[in-house]
Amino acid sequence: MNSPYQNSAPEAWLKITQQLIEARPLSSKDMVGAVQQSWQQIFESKIGPLSIGVHIFPTPQIIGAILHELIPYNLAAMYPTMYKVGNSKTEKDIVCVADNSYSIEIKTSSNPREIFANRSYAQPTSPTELKPKNGYYLTINFERFIQLTDGSYKPLLRDESEMILYPQILQIKFGYLEHTDWIPQNSATGQQARLNTQAKRMKLLRIYPLN
């Protein structure tokens, strides 16, 4: 698929991104709802007798991996004829059954603002790769559990009543990204890539919160 931003000046990217978002078959409200539902399910879950956020405190990497499983499942349950869970190496995380160009990759991070990917995302898709890197992305930034000086964790306390509230979703973004939007680490051993400033501002738009 040719780049939708091809031959367009950066100042036109925001409008193009808005058009791409409007063209997809899934509303921002539904995507936000699926993310929030998945987040709630994590903290309603138990592993044996142990509750997440009470007895066990998974790392951000584990929380992100669980979100990768739950969000596609919940969207597929909401729209079983429109979406399915991507199960193979050739499929993105959320597969649009009718038109694969609307399939979605999920990225999560406990960083308040940044989203990261494998270093390979900054390279063009090679003929041997099974799925394209360019396309729609759903990104979620979330809080991590607070770690105490003794290495233990505690749930977040947010008000004077000492009511326990768990980590929160900080923001949800949606947009269309390409390999040229990722900046690989300079280190020869670095395996990470981050988004450049223009992509963060014009190609990945916040859908939660809206203010």
N, C-alpha and C positions, 0 to 999 in steps of 0.2 A: 504494500500500500504506500502511495506517495505521501510525503509529509503534508499535512493540512496547512502547515506554516511556510511551505516552500515559496520562495520569492516574495515573502511578506516582511516588511520592516518590523522590528521588535515592538514599536508603538502600536502595531495592529494586532499583536498576539492576544491581548486581553479580549478583544471582540471576537476573535476566532475561537478562543477557548469557550467563551460564553455560548457561541453557536454550537460547538461540539457537545457541550453539556445539555443544551436544550434539545439536541437531536436524539439523544439516547432514550431508550424505552423505559428507563427507570427514573423515578423522581428523586430529588434530593431528600425529600421528607421520608421516603421509603428506605433510602440508604441509611440515613441517620437513625431511623427507627430500628433497623436491623442491627446496627452497631450498638445502640443502647440496650437492646434486648440481649445481645450476646454478652455485653459487659455485666449486666445484671445476673445472667445465668452463671457466670464465673463465680460470683460471690454467693450464689445460692447452692453451689456444688459442694459435695463432700467426697473425699477419698477415704473410703472406709468410714470410721467414726470422726475423721478430722475435717474441719471446715476451713476453706480457703479464707485467709484474712483474720482467722481467729486462732487456729492451731498451726497452720502452715502458711508460709509467705513466699510464693513462687517468684523467681527472678523475672525481670522484664522480658527476657527472651522467652521464658516459658509462657508468660501471660500473652505475649504476642503470638506464639505458636497456637495457643488455644483460640485466640480471636480468629486466626487464619482458618481454623476448623469450623467455628461456630457461625461466623458471618455468612459464608456461602450456604451453609446448611439452612439457616433461618431465611435467607432470601429465596432459596429453592422451595422451602415450605410455604412461603407467602405466594410465590408465583411458579408453581410446578411446571407449567407449560412454557414458561419464558426463560427460566434459569435452572441450572444444575450445578452441582459441586464439581469443580475440576479435579479429577482423580489421576490423570496421567501426566507424564512429563511434557506432552504436547499441548496441554491445556492450561489456561490461566486459572487463577483461583476461583473466580466466578465466571461460569461459561454461559453466554447468551445463546440459547438453543437455535433461535431463528437466524441470527446473524453474528458470526464469531467476531466480527470487527468491533462489536459492542461488549465483548468479554472484558473482565476487569481483573487487574492485579492488585493485591492488598499489600501495603507496607505499614508497619507499626513502629513506634519509638517511644521510649520513656523520656527522651529529650523534650523539653517544653515546646520547641519550635522546629527542630531539624528532623528530616527524614533521611535515612541512609539505605544503601543497597550494596550488594556485592560489587566489587570493582569491575566485574565483567559487564555491568550495565552501562558503563561508559564507552563500550566498544560496539561497533555495528553488529547486527545479528549476522552470524556467519552461516554459510549454506548447510553446515552440519548441525546447527542448533535447532532444537525441536519446536520452540515457540518464540515469537517475536518479542523483543523488549519494548518496542514502541506500542503505544496504545493508552487505554484508559487506566487510571490509577485511583484507588481509594486509600487515603492515608489517615492514620489515627495516632495522635499524640496523647499519652496518658501519664498519670502520676504513678510513681513507684511507691512501694512500702517504705516507711521511715525505718532506717537502721539505727539502733542505739549504739552507744560507745562500747558496750559489751558484746556487740555482734548480733544481738537478738533484734527482733522486729516488733513493732506495735502498730495497730490500726491508727489511722489519722483521727485526731480529736478536733472538732471544728467549732464547737460552741460551748458556752458556759455550763450547760447541763451535762457535759461530759458524755454526750451521746456519741457512740462510735459510728463514724461514717468512713467508708472505705475509699481508697484512691479513686479519683475521678477522671473522666475523659476530658482532656484539655481542649482539643480541637479535632475536627474532622474536615478533611479537604478532599476535593475530587477534581480531576482534570485529565489532560492528555499529555503524556511525557514521551520524550524520545531519547536515544542514547546520547545525543549532544547536550542534553540538559544535566547530565551527571558529571561531576568532577572527581576523578579518582585520586586516592591518596598519593602523595609524591614519593613516599617511601617505597623502595623496591619490594619490601615484605608486606606493605599495607594491602589489605584485602577489602577495603571499604570505599564507597563513593558517596558523595553528598550532592544535593541539588545546587545549581548555580542561582544567583540572586534573581535574575530575570525569570527563570522558570518558576521559582517560588512565588513570585509576584503576579505573573501573567499567565501561567500555564497550569497552575494548581490552585484552585479557588476554595476558600473556606465555606463550608456549608453548615458548620456548627462550631461554636455559637454564631449567630448571625449579627450580633452587635459587638 
